[in-house]
Amino acid sequence: MEPEPEPEPTGAKNTAEKQKEHVAAASKKGKQLQRWQIRKMVPIQLELDGKDPNVTVEWIDAMFDQFDEDGSNTIDDAEWDNLVEVLRRP
């Protein structure tokens, strides 16, 4: 039996690690992401992909509206995958 990892001290994780964890947790299968979550995740995704994360809320909202194909006012897994694909284009 492997020993349990020691808990990290508060504040030990850097921002990039926290961002990666947030993106991974929010994009797990079955998630329905709300607009406020997409507003946080798009800049994180851009930064992870080596792009400029400084985008406006209006730009993110336009992306949200474009990729919320079913009009549910949430972004599901497939919609998020499509949005990320477009974000990664040159």
C-alpha positions, 0 to 999 in steps of 0.5 A, a space after each residue: 500500500 502506497 503512503 498518502 501524499 502529504 498535503 501541500 501547504 496553503 498557497 504552495 501551488 502556483 497560478 499556472 498549476 491552479 489554472 490547469 487544475 481548474 480547466 481540467 476539473 471544469 472540462 470533465 465529461 458531463 459538465 455544463 459550464 456557465 457563462 461566468 465559468 467560460 469567462 474564466 476558462 477562455 483566458 486560461 485556455 489561451 494562456 495554456 496554448 501559448 496565446 495572449 490571454 488578454 481578451 475582453 469579456 465581450 469577446 468571450 461572451 460572443 464566443 459563448 453565444 456562438 458555441 452554445 449551439 443548443 441555446 441552453 445558456 451553458 456550454 457542454 463538453 462537445 461545445 467546449 471542445 469546439 470552442 477550444 478547437 477554434 481558440 487553438 487556430 492560428 
